[in-house]
Amino acid sequence: MSKQKKRLIVPDMLKLIENAQDIDTVIIIENKLACMFASLFLFFIGAVSFILRTAVYYQGLTWAVIDSISCIVLGITFEIVLHSKMKASGMVNAVSALYGVWFIFLFLRMESIFGPLIWIIACVQVIVAVSQISKRMLMVCSTVISASAAYSYFTGPDDVFHFDKIYYMLLIVLLLIALLIAAAVHRAYVNRYEKLVKSYKIVLDQKKEMEELFEEVTASEEKLQYLAYHDILTKLPNRILVNQKLDELINIAKENNHNIYIVYIDIDYFKNVNDTLGHDAGDQFISILAGKIREALHPEDLFGRMHGDEFILIIPRAVDEVEVYLYLNSLKDLFEDNITIKGIEVNSTASMGVAVFPKDGTDAVTLIRNADIAMYKSKERGKNVIQFFYPELKENMQKRSECIMQDT
């Protein structure tokens, strides 16, 4: 046997509103609540009007039956809409129209029985309409009630409606219903507001977490990017970045037709520092010396660390070889300055080899290799020398390499 579907009551509907995740769902449930209230009210009015017409006012049985059946039919129509699966817009239009028809029916057929009580019912309708997100019902009810009130004012009878105990009893019932509806509406809006506040706080917390995560990811990416292209010890550009920058500078030099000077630098006697003071002292010496050289460089020049005690200097400025020699000579003097490591004064010298674009090569790899060859020639000449590359150096290096290979 299939389980019979349970009819939802007002607290269940209010809970559905609280748990709704979108506006359309809230609008549908609000209109279902309006249908639930209207159908029960119409069934009640249909029964009360029949009793009043026949037992109290002794009106004709035919019209009493017709009006009661009309109330019941209208109530059933509300029940059909209540259990339908309309979309939000269709539900709003249907319920708004039914509320207008409901009041017109009450005004035309029940005013003689309930008298001014129908305006209390009108107030109840307005309360229901105001409580909804969509204001379509409010527009319809306000228009119908205003038109009915105007018609009643200008065309109504002069005699005053007879106020007896039944009137006051019904008035009290209607006021209690209005209070219950107002309380339910207040609770629904308070709960919805609290839910929105919680949702807003959750969104803010999630946004903050996402921003913090994004900052962490960005910082990590920037750090990885930096480590990929810089030497950890000296913070200078590493071999990868030097090659990339040199390629860019070569392209610019080709367009502007000027020279680039690539200077390969090796610290003389650095092995002695490591052997006597240790590798930590050697790292400290390299770091301090690199900082001194960097501070003395021209702003347009690029200074990087290739590996160990070997550095490279790229001079992309429009200068001649004499100016380069004097410039390098002033830098070479810095290597001879004393640096205090672990309480001991340490100094060294530098051997420099220079290759010139485009004379000594037209690509980064060739230029750096030729500058390196010139640097080794500087060491052969007794170290602490500035040596410019010339083709014979490369030939001699190749012959020497061949001899070494033959000996081995």
N, C-alpha and C positions, 0 to 999 in steps of 0.2 A: 504493500500500500504506500502511495506517495504521501509525504507529509504535507498537511494543509498549511498554506502560507498564512502567517500571523499578521493581523492588521496592526499597523504601526500606530502608536499613540503619540500625543504631543511631545513628551520627553524624548521619545525615540527620534522624532523628526528634528528636535533641537540638537540632539547629539550628532545627527547626520550633518547638520549645518556646521557644527563645530569641527567635524572631521573632514569637511569638504576641502578639496585641493584646488578648485577653480570656481570662477564666478558663475558660470552657467549652472553648475550643480546646485549652488546656493539659491539661485533664482528659481530653479525647478522645485526645490524643496519648500521654499517660501510659498509658492503658489499652490503646492499640494496642501500645505497647512491652511491656506485660505479656503481651499475647496473643502477640506475636512470640517472647518468651522462652519462654512455656509450650509453644507448639506445637513449637518446636525441641527442647525438653527432653523432651517426650512422645514425639516420633519417636525420639529417642536412647534413651529408656528402653524403648520398645517393642522396638527391635532388641536392646539389651543383655539384657533379660529373656528374650527368646526364646533367645538364645545360652546364657545361664546355665542356664535350665531344661532345655534339651536336651543341651548339651555338658558342663556342669559338674555339675549336680545330678541329671541323668538323670530328670527328672520326666516326666509324661505329655505327649505331643505335643499332645493336644487342648486342654488348659488353657493350654499355652504359646502356642498359636495364638490362642485366645480372648483371653487377656490382652494379647498383642501387638496384636491387631486393635483391642481396646478402647482401648489407648493411642493408636493411630493415629487412630481415630475421634474421640477427645477432642481430639487435636492438630488434626485437620481442623476440628472445631467452633471451636477458637480461631482458626484461619485464616479461617473464615467471618466471625466477629465482627471480626477484624482488618480485613477488606476491606469490611465493611458501612458504611453511612452513618447509623448510629444517632446520636441526640442524646446529649449528655453524660450525662444521668440514665439513659437506657436502656443506654448503654455501661457505666456503672459497675455497674449491677445485674447485667447479663449476665456481665461478667468476674468480679465477686465471687462469683457463684453457681458459675461454672465452676472457679474456684480452689478452692472448697470441695469440689466433686465430685472434682476432681483429687486432692486430698490423701486424701479418703475412699477412693478407688480404690487409691491407693498403699498406704494403711494396711491395707486388707482383702486385697489381692491380691499386694502386693509385699514385705510385711514379712518373709515367709519367705525371700525372696531377698536383699534389701538390708539387712535387719535395722535396726540403729540409724542407718543412712544416711538413712532416711526422715525422721529428725528434723533432719538437716542440710538436707534439702530443705524441711522446714517452716521452718527459719530463713531460707532463701533466699526463700520465699514472704513471710515477714514483712518482710524487707528491701524487697521489691518493694512491698508494701502500705504500709509506712511512708513510702516515697518519694513517694506520691501525695498530691495536695491533698485529694481526697475520702477519708474514712477508712472507707468502707463495706467495702472489701476487707479492711482490717485487722480490722474487727469480725468478719467472716465467718471469716477464716483463724484468728484467735485463738480463736474459739469452737470451730471444728472441731478444731484442733490440741489445745486443752486437753481437749476431750472424748475425743479419741483417746488422749491421754497417760494420762488417768485410767483409761480402759478397759484400756489396755495394762498399767498398774500393777496393777490389781486382778485381771485375768483372764489375764495373760500367763503363759507357761511359766516354770518355775524354772530350766531349763537355760540356760546362757550361749550366746549366738550365737557361732558359730565365726568368729573373725577371721583371715582369710588375706590373702595379698598382693592379691587382687582387691579385697577390702574396702578396704584402705588406698589402693589405686590410685583407686578410685571416690571415696573420701573426699577425696583430694587434688584430684581433678577438681572435685568439688562446692565445695570451699573456694575454689579458683581462680575458679569461676563467681561465687560469692558476693562475692569481692573485686572482680571486674570490675564486677558490678552496683553494689556500693557506690561504686566509683570513678566509674562513669557517673552515679549519683544525685548524688554530691558535685559533679561537674562541672556537672550540670544546675542544681542549686540555686545554686551559685556564680554561674554565668552569669545565672540568673534574678535573683539578688540584685543583681548589677552592673547588669543592665538596669533593674531597678526603681529603683536609686539614680540612674542616668542620667535615667530618665523623671521621677523626682521633682525632680531638679535642673532639668531642662528646664521642668517645670511651675512651679517656683519662679521661674525666670528670666522665664518668660512672664507670671507673676503680677506680678512686679516691673515689667516693661515695661508691662503693662496699667495698673498703679497709677500709674506715672509719666505714661503717656499720659492717663489720666483726670484726674490733677492738672493737666496742661498744658491739657487741654480745658476743665476747670472754671475754671482761672485765666483762660484766654482768654475764656470766656463771661462771667465776672465782670468782667473788664476791659472787654469790649465793652458789658456792661450799664451799667457805671459811666460810660463815655465817652458812652453814649447819653443819659444823664440828668444829666450834670454838665459844667460849664464847665472846659475844660482848663487855662486860666490860673489861675483863682482857686479851683478845686475846689468852687465853689458849685453848688447846683442850677441847671440851665439852664431855658430857657423851657418845655420840654416837662414837666419834673418839677414846675415851679412851677404850671403849669395843672392837672396831675393832683392835686397836694396841695391846691390851692385848691378843686377840686371836692369832694374828700373833706371838707375843713373846712366847706364850705357845707352839705353833708348833715348833718354833726354839729350845726352852728349851727341848722339848721331844727328838728332834734329838741329842742335845748336852748333854743331861742328867745333867742339872744344875738347880738351884733354881731360882725363881722369887719372889720378895718381893712386896706385894701390901700394901700400907700404906694409910689408910683413915684418913684424917685430918679435925678436926672441930675447928673453932676459938672460944675460950671461951669468954663469956661475950660480944659477938658481939651485942646482943640485946640492951645492954646498950648504945652502940654508936649510934644506930638508934634512940633510945628513947630520948637521951639527945641532940644530934646534928642534927638529921634528917636523912632521907634515902639518900639524896645526899651526906652527909658527910660519911655515911656508905659505899656507892659505891666508894667514893674516897679512903677510908681507905682500902677496899678490893683490889682496883686496885694497890695502892702503895705497899701493903704488898705482893701481888702476884708477882709484879716486883722484889722485894727484894729476895724472895725465888727462883725465876727463875734464877737470877744471881748467886746464891750460889750453884745451883745444879750441879751434875756431868753431863757431856755432854751426856752420854748414858742413863740417866734417863728421864722418861716421867712424866710431871707434868700437871695436868688438873683440871678444876673446874667442880664439879658435879652439884651443885646448891647452891644458897645462900652463906653461910659461910663455905661450905664443899668442900674440895679439895681431890685429890687423887694423890699419888706419886707411880710410878712403878719403881722398881730397878731390871733390868734384868741382872745385872753383877754377876760375880762369886765371891760372898763375903759370909761370915758366919754371924750368928745372932749377934755376938758381934760387928763386924764391922758395921752392919746395925744400931745397937743401938747407937753406938758412932756418926755415921753420922747423924741420926735423932736427936740426942741430940743437935748437933751443929746447926741444922736447927731450932729446937725448941727455941733456944736462940734468933733467929731473930724475933720471934713473940713478944718477950718481949721488943724489942727496941721501943723507943718513936717515934711516927709519928705525925707530926703537921697537924691538920685539923682545918681550920677556926681559926687559931691562938691558938688552944688548943692542948696540947700534949696528945696523946692517945696511950695506949699500951694495949696489951692483952697477952694471952697465948694460947697454942694449945694442944688439946687432940688428941693422935694418936693411931690408932689400926692397927696392922700388921697381915696379913695372908701370908702364904708361900706356893708357888707351889713347889712340888705336894702334900706336907704334908697336907695342909688344903683345898685342892680342885684342880680339874683338868680342870675346865672351868672358864671363866671370870666371869660369873654371881655368881657362888658359892664363888669364891675368894673375890670378892668385897663385897658380903653380909657378909662373915665371918670377913673381915677387918672392916666393919661397926659395927658388933657386938662387936669386940674387942675395937673399939673406944668408944662405949657406956660404956663398962666396965671401960675404962680410966676415963670417966667423973664421974662414981660412986666412983672411988677411990680418988676423990678430984680435978680432972681436971689437966691439964698440966702434963700428964703422958703418957709414951709410953707403950702400952699394946700389947703383942703378943697373938694371938688367941690360944685357946686350946679347945678341944671338949666339956668340961664341960660348957664353956661359952654359947655354942649354946643350950645345954640342959636346962641350967638355963633360957635362954631367952625364950625358948619354954614354960617352966613351968610358967614363969611370964605372958606370953601372954595368956595362958589358964586360969590363975587365973583372969586376967582382963576381959576376955570374960565371965567367970562365974559370976563375980560381976555385969556385965552389963546386 
